[in-house]
Amino acid sequence: MAYVIQVEGLTKRFSALVAVDNVSFQVQEGEVFGILGPNGAGKTTILECIEGLQEPTAGRALVRGIDPRQEPHRAKENMGVQLQASAYFDYLTLTEVLELFGRFYHRHPDPRQLLALVGLEDKAKSTVSRLSGGQKQRFTLAATLVNDPQVVFLDEPTMGLDPQARRHLWETIQEMHQESRTVVLTTHYMEEAQALCHRVAIMDQGRIAALDTPTNLIRHLPVPYRVRLVASTTLPLGEMEGLQGVTAVEHSRNGEYLLSSVNAGHTLPALLALLNGRGAIAEHLEVFTATLEDVFLSLTGKELRA
Amino acid sequence: MLFLTLFLANIKMLYRNRQAIFWALFFPLIFVVVFGLFRLDEPSPVKMALVDQAQDLLSARLVQSLGKVEFLKLNTTFNEEEARRKLVDGDIAYILVIPSGLAQRVSSGHSTNLTFIYDEKRIQNNQLVQGVLEQFLGEMNMAVQGSSPLLTLDSRGISARRIGYFDFLMPGFVGMGVMTFAIISMASQLALYRQQRILKRIKATPLSVRTFFLAQVGAWLVLSLVQAAVILAAGMLLFGARVYGNIVWMFPLVILANLAFLNLGFIVGSLARTVEAANGLANVVSLPMMFFSGVFFPTDNLPSVLREIVRLLPLTPLLKALRGVLLDAQPPWHYPGELGLLTLWVVATSVVAVWSFRFE
């Protein structure tokens, strides 16, 4: 597999603050790669070093083998960049902005096609200033594609959007992937990283705390499963703790049992057998896997949205 | 080619920006209209009460002749006491009393005093009116004595052109309009582009920032030519401002000076952190020039230290050259000092502008 992006020992210092601390990773061709972490973890700085918008203090970032510091022009030709909360000219229509930005790459993009991709065909003749927040975000996605780039960088593409607008944007990002573009995105939404990304780098204080597929990250958690149970009778806590795979049991005040398990496949039959033996009925039974949120908590000991 | 595309896009953006058009055209036009309506170079009429206590042939002749003096508005209905009250109230400015028995006294060869009463507060007009009256009485004396003057003054103005205050103001308004718009709009535009991260977005494309800004400066220069033409045309067509030189020379002067103004705006936009700060700082830079560089008054009237400082500001040489070209009908190269100073400003501000620029 060819690496589209190679980041080697990347470090960025702002006087006393170390924003990015010796970070290395590779992104494969056609991958959707997520950089996940809370605000201030260094996500945007990494992205901007790769895009050539910031100078790394040490290390380097190559895009298709090109160092943006040495050949900025060649590096930029082939990438599509969406910046966090960046605007476009207030007094140009969407069509005019896309055409103009296409000319920056000496290309003639088809604005209609780009706008159709993000569902803004009917806004072709209105100006950016008249778009809603969600429409603006969608438009910035269309603008990253004016040069038909093989690599697309999206910095917090769904920040501040309502759930519906966010899903809409996810679809667009998935379409980018289907057009076999490599997508690198930053986010602090766990469900976004889980829904979109093939691999996720979890950032904390300028370092990569973990990097893997979302499934693997969750599977390698010490306790990846939870079972929630509401039973018709009271159950002995000691016996439940002895069930196969169970590491802990909590009994909440409203009568709900919450079991942590290393293996749901073993724990569930044993739990049902226990209920049967006592003639009890499960009024509510729910099994759920941990999320990247739990991964982050387990890796850093911090809540992501603190 | 790319430059042209970007230049045209900038023209389009300017044209659609109502606020920019307002500050570029309507703001200076307000000055043209206000100063065009108040004709400041024509003295306002002076109200004078003429109290004729003589009521004889000679006094009637005096009254009739005084009535022909253009800027005196005579009132002959008051007696002296009423007239004095009116003067204290400020309703009239002057009183001239013709004593009774005037014709008799004059014909018997007695010299006679006419009483001139004035309000001491009206400093500007008192000397003028008194002078006019003395001259008038002198002529009357000779007419009554039937003699002709031995010495006369043959006045010949050396300027063949009539240049009124409004004509003097018009090149000032052109320079002021171009200067204020260039500095303020360039400063806030740059701050806005930075604040909205448009600059950074441009940096992420292969387009060079130099091309980006040169195209913008090009569009601004075109607008400044439109500004100069519209402002001058308004003064000439609406209020009959007089221009004696070749108007075309105005345009290269405006472009040269505007390069310096745009650079100043660019520097202000780089130094300020926010759009609001850029706006405020741009006003700090442009307002003193607007008031001191001779838009409204010749800089010769300033205290000498201030005059020497003001002489170096970029608006001052522009106004001097503009007035020379438009009012004295000189070609621009008749002002090498002014052109040199403007060029120096363009070069210096270009260097500082490049040095002060930042993307974020």
Interface residues (C-beta under 8 A of the other chain):
Chain A: E51 G52 L53 P72 H73 K76 E77 M79 V81 L83 Q84 A85 S86 A87 Y88 F89 D90 Y91 L92 E96 L100 F101 R103 F104 Y105 H106 N147
Chain B: L2 T5 L6 A9 K12 M13 L14 R16 N17 Q196 R197 I198 K200 R201 I202 K203 A204 T205 P206 L207 F359
